[in-house]
Structures are given as C-alpha cells and as structure tokens.
Amino acid sequence: MIVGGLLVGTLFTLFVIPVVYTYLSRRAFIESDETALGPEAGHGKQGPAAPQPVPAAE
C-alpha cells in the first residue's frame, strides 16, 4: 500500500499536475487575448508582427 501511494503521488507530481497546469494556462491565455482584442482575435489568421530592424549606431 505504501509503495502504491508513493507511485501514485510521483506520477501525479511529474506528469498529471504539469499537464493540467499547462492546459489551464494556455486556455486562460487564449481567453485573455480574445477579451483584450475583441472576438476576432486569437483565431490564428495572422501571426505576430515582424520585428523592425534596429538602426545602426553611428
């Protein structure tokens, strides 16, 4: 029983909890994008804007 409990705790710590956390954080990130930018945002139609080159210092 003790070994089984240790194995379950280890599996949850190493695999289940990180997967659930990643899923929830991505979901919250997508929802915040849609809320901040409107209903059309976050559908992957366009990528992020390309970075502008930095002018060379003279």
N, C-alpha and C positions, 0 to 999 in steps of 0.2 A: 504494500500500500504506500509506503513512504517513497519508494523508488518511482512508482507511478505518478505520485503527486509532484515529485521533482521533475519528471519528464514533461508532464503537462505544463507546469509553470515555466520551464525552459522554452518549450515550443511557443507558448503564448508570448513570452518576452522577446524571443528572437524573430518570430515570424508573424503571428497574428496581430499583435498590437501595432507594429510598424506598418503593416498593410492597411489596417483600418485607419490609422492616423494619416497616411498618405492619401487615401481615398477621400477622407473628410476634408483635408486641407485643399486638395485640388477642387473639390466641389465648392467649397467656400470661396476660393479664388475666382472661379468662373462666375459664381453668383455676384460677387462684388464688382467684377468687370461689367456685367450686364446692368447692374444697378447704377453704377457711376457713369457709364457711357450711353445708356439707352438700350432699348430692346434689340437693336440691330447689331450691337457689339458682341464679340465673343463667339461668332459662328465660324471663324477660320477662313473667311473670304479673302482677307488680306493679312499679310504678315506685318511685323513691326516695321516702322520706318527705317530706312537705311541710315547709318551714322554718317554725318557730314565730315569731310576731311578737315583736319586742323591745319590752319595756315602755318607755313614755316616761319620761325622766328628769324629776324634779320640781325 
